[in-house]
Amino acid sequence: MLRLSAFIAIGLLTALPVYAQPQVPCMDKAQMHIKLKQQYGETTVVRGITSSSMMFELLLNPETETWTILLNSPANISCLVGQGP
């Protein structure tokens, strides 16, 4: 399941250009992680680097099966690009 989630995350990041989503919620990376941990119980399970030197993360709560995909800038700003049940 985790491997499938990682492939889905990578597919979403390559299929959906970030610039096409003008109202993506963004905030400080540490604050975003705290919010996702408190609200959904999610923690990072996969990290990777994009071709534009951004870092993506897949956060997951295995008990509730909620997930979030973040795109992080070198300036430590996280933007939510995907979220599921």
C-alpha positions in Angstrom: 0.0 0.0 0.0 2.8 2.4 0.9 4.6 1.8 -2.4 1.4 2.3 -4.3 0.8 5.6 -2.5 4.3 6.8 -3.3 3.8 6.0 -7.0 0.5 7.9 -6.9 2.1 10.9 -5.3 4.9 11.0 -7.9 2.3 10.6 -10.7 0.2 13.5 -9.3 3.3 15.8 -8.9 4.4 15.2 -12.5 0.9 15.4 -14.0 -0.4 18.5 -12.3 1.7 21.7 -12.7 1.9 23.7 -9.5 1.6 27.0 -11.2 -1.9 26.1 -12.4 -3.2 26.0 -8.8 -3.3 29.7 -7.8 -5.1 29.2 -4.5 -3.0 26.4 -3.0 -2.8 26.7 0.8 0.8 27.4 1.8 2.5 28.1 5.1 5.8 27.6 7.0 6.9 23.9 6.7 7.1 23.3 10.4 3.6 24.8 11.0 2.1 22.7 8.2 3.6 19.5 9.7 2.2 20.5 13.2 -1.2 21.2 11.7 -1.4 17.9 9.8 -0.2 15.9 12.7 -2.7 17.5 15.1 -5.7 17.6 12.7 -5.2 14.3 10.9 -2.5 12.3 12.7 -0.4 12.2 9.6 3.4 11.8 9.4 5.8 11.8 6.5 6.3 8.4 4.9 8.0 9.5 1.6 10.2 12.4 0.5 11.7 13.2 -2.8 13.2 16.0 -4.9 11.5 17.4 -8.0 13.3 18.5 -11.2 12.9 22.1 -10.1 14.7 21.6 -6.8 11.6 21.5 -4.7 10.9 18.7 -2.2 7.7 16.7 -2.2 6.4 14.8 0.8 3.6 12.2 1.2 2.2 12.3 4.7 0.0 9.4 5.8 -2.1 8.2 8.7 -2.2 4.4 8.3 -5.1 4.0 10.7 -7.5 6.4 9.1 -5.9 6.1 5.6 -5.9 9.9 5.2 -3.0 11.3 3.1 -1.6 14.6 2.1 1.0 15.6 -0.6 3.1 18.7 0.1 5.5 20.6 -2.1 8.2 22.4 -0.2 10.3 25.3 -1.4 14.0 25.8 -0.5 12.8 28.6 1.7 10.8 26.0 3.9 7.4 27.0 2.6 5.0 24.0 2.3 2.1 24.1 -0.1 -0.7 21.5 0.0 -1.1 20.0 -3.5 -3.2 16.9 -2.7 -5.2 15.4 0.1 -7.4 12.3 0.4 -9.8 10.5 2.6 
